[in-house]
Amino acid sequence: PGRGIRIWGARTLSSDPAWRYLNVRRLFNYLEESILLGTQWVVFEPNDDRLWSSIRRNVTAFLTEEWRRGALFGRTAEEAFYVRCDRSNNPQESIDLGQVVCEIGVAPVKPAEFVVFRLAQFSDSTSLIDE
């Protein structure tokens, strides 16, 4: 009592399995804020293929670095994330409205919520048992 809200464990209150883990929510918050801050310059550029290519290049470089740091899951960067910003998700209607759409998918690392060790105690020592 009197201590306020505390985080205990690695789970959120979300019923959606994609948002179950705290580290996933925090990672997405960080990625979203970083990408939004890092792409503010796009509002001054012509909304065309060159802009979309530049956005893809910048976001891909950022996410590649996050993958190398271990924040994203996958043996390769292609398994860890994708960035789509092209004519397929920027139709003429979006361009006419002054919108640029960039679709980003990431595979976050899930926590090892429980790490299990099997121990056996003998009369003179304790040993780790391999299975």
Residue pairs with C-beta under 8 A, 6 or more apart in sequence:
7 22
9 22
9 113
10 21
10 22
10 23
10 111
10 113
11 20
11 21
11 22
11 113
12 19
12 20
12 21
12 22
12 25
14 20
14 25
18 24
19 25
21 108
21 110
21 111
21 113
22 111
23 108
23 109
23 110
23 111
24 108
24 110
27 71
27 106
27 108
28 106
28 108
31 63
31 66
31 104
31 106
34 62
35 59
35 62
35 104
38 58
38 59
38 62
39 55
39 58
39 59
39 102
42 51
42 54
42 55
42 100
45 51
45 54
47 90
47 95
47 98
47 99
47 100
49 86
49 87
51 100
52 85
52 86
52 87
52 90
52 100
52 102
53 85
55 83
55 85
55 100
55 102
56 83
56 84
56 85
56 86
56 102
59 83
59 85
59 102
59 104
60 77
60 81
60 83
63 72
63 77
63 80
63 81
63 83
63 104
63 106
64 77
66 72
67 74
67 77
67 80
67 81
70 109
71 108
71 109
72 80
72 81
72 106
72 107
72 108
72 109
73 79
73 80
73 107
73 108
73 109
73 110
74 80
74 81
74 107
79 107
80 106
80 107
81 104
81 105
81 106
81 107
82 103
82 104
82 105
83 102
83 103
83 104
84 102
84 103
84 104
85 100
85 101
85 102
85 103
89 101
89 102
89 103
90 99
90 100
90 101
94 100
94 101
117 128
118 128
118 129
118 131
119 126
119 127
119 128
119 129
120 126
120 127
120 129
